[in-house]
Amino acid sequence: MAKEYHAPDWETYRMDTTHPHVRIEPMDRERETTGQALEALRSEGMLPHTHYDEKKLLAHRKAVEELFEIPWTAITHRMQRTIWAINAISQPRNMIAAGIFCGNTFISNSGAAVGPGAVYTANDLVGVEILPNEAERAERNVRRIDPTGVAHIVAADAVEFTRNYSEPINLLYLDADGDEARGKGIYLDILLQAFDKMPKGSLVLAHNSVNCADRLKHYLAFVRDPANMANSLNLVIDGEGLEVSLM
Ligand SMILES: C[S@@+](CC[C@H](N)C(=O)[O-])C[C@H]1O[C@@H](n2cnc3c(N)ncnc32)[C@H](O)[C@@H]1O
């Protein structure tokens, strides 16, 4: 049985994907929805607390707006805030983001540790993108925010990259849309390669848990099975959704 947090207005909260910086709701409403989603994670034992530095989140948002080239993205302000806050609170030492296109989703995760929104020190934050041109653009974008190289992009197949990754993975973000046969079903292939490298307490974030639920059914069945994961909660904060799972 799926556990879910639903924002009451998730079906009407809609962004223009080609103008991702346009504000589509009052800041108070965005703060409230994210706060409720984080509280749902806390009450399920998936986050230790719900506190984060909003000024840092907004500094991160401003830097992305000014420095990133984003042809389109489906990451709403609610989703950006939620992903950033989960990283700011859980502070993953190593993070892999799979299928990152121009890098906006990657920096929503890694921006909690690099650039003007940094609130902790990480070891290795990797964005993996299979299309070389997109990987190059994402790397250009990320370098404008993080001169240190802690956050970086690799042009590779995320299944293979994750299989060969030699360090523990503390947070895995899934967004790859795979090939024609698997589509977003590739999430499960990537997770299975990461599984034994993820210590107890690690988090897996899966974008599109709402609008791609059908394609993700094997993945969602796997993470919602207590035999595999300690807990899993679907955050239905916008039309895309984010399934958060705890090792
Ligand atoms: C739909 S985009 C993600 C966009 C993101 N949801 C956003 O709103 O900004 C998915 C990306 O996954 C990449 N991809 C597909 N299969 C992949 C794989 N096996 N490994 C790494 N990246 C992959 C695609 O090239 C594409 O850029």
The ligand as an SDF file (V2000), in Angstrom:
LIG
                    3D

 27 29  0  0  0  0  0  0  0  0999 V2000
   13.6700   13.9770  -19.0400 C   0  0  0  0  0  0  0  0  0  0  0  0
   15.3490   14.3520  -18.7000 S   0  0  0  0  0  0  0  0  0  0  0  0
   15.2640   14.8870  -17.0080 C   0  0  0  0  0  0  0  0  0  0  0  0
   14.8300   16.3210  -16.9190 C   0  0  0  0  0  0  0  0  0  0  0  0
   14.4300   16.7500  -15.5410 C   0  0  0  0  0  0  0  0  0  0  0  0
   13.3020   15.9710  -15.0450 N   0  0  0  0  0  0  0  0  0  0  0  0
   14.0420   18.2260  -15.5380 C   0  0  0  0  0  0  0  0  0  0  0  0
   12.8580   18.5150  -15.4110 O   0  0  0  0  0  0  0  0  0  0  0  0
   14.9410   19.0880  -15.6400 O   0  0  0  0  0  0  0  0  0  0  0  0
   16.0360   12.7470  -18.6050 C   0  0  0  0  0  0  0  0  0  0  0  0
   17.4860   12.6830  -19.0320 C   0  0  0  0  0  0  0  0  0  0  0  0
   17.9550   11.3470  -18.8140 O   0  0  0  0  0  0  0  0  0  0  0  0
   18.9480   11.0850  -19.7870 C   0  0  0  0  0  0  0  0  0  0  0  0
   19.1590    9.6270  -19.8300 N   0  0  0  0  0  0  0  0  0  0  0  0
   18.3820    8.6840  -20.4070 C   0  0  0  0  0  0  0  0  0  0  0  0
   18.9050    7.4510  -20.2030 N   0  0  0  0  0  0  0  0  0  0  0  0
   20.0190    7.6130  -19.4660 C   0  0  0  0  0  0  0  0  0  0  0  0
   20.9870    6.7220  -18.9300 C   0  0  0  0  0  0  0  0  0  0  0  0
   20.9180    5.4130  -19.1510 N   0  0  0  0  0  0  0  0  0  0  0  0
   22.0030    7.2400  -18.2100 N   0  0  0  0  0  0  0  0  0  0  0  0
   22.1150    8.5870  -18.0070 C   0  0  0  0  0  0  0  0  0  0  0  0
   21.2290    9.4690  -18.5090 N   0  0  0  0  0  0  0  0  0  0  0  0
   20.1950    9.0040  -19.2130 C   0  0  0  0  0  0  0  0  0  0  0  0
   18.3610   11.6820  -21.0520 C   0  0  0  0  0  0  0  0  0  0  0  0
   19.3560   11.9110  -22.0360 O   0  0  0  0  0  0  0  0  0  0  0  0
   17.7330   12.9850  -20.4990 C   0  0  0  0  0  0  0  0  0  0  0  0
   18.6230   14.0800  -20.6140 O   0  0  0  0  0  0  0  0  0  0  0  0
  1  2  1  0
  2  3  1  0
  2 10  1  0
  3  4  1  0
  4  5  1  0
  5  6  1  0
  5  7  1  0
  7  8  2  0
  7  9  1  0
 10 11  1  0
 11 12  1  0
 11 26  1  0
 12 13  1  0
 13 14  1  0
 13 24  1  0
 14 15  1  0
 14 23  1  0
 15 16  2  0
 16 17  1  0
 17 18  1  0
 17 23  2  0
 18 19  1  0
 18 20  2  0
 20 21  1  0
 21 22  2  0
 22 23  1  0
 24 25  1  0
 24 26  1  0
 26 27  1  0
M  CHG  2   2   1   9  -1
M  END
$$$$
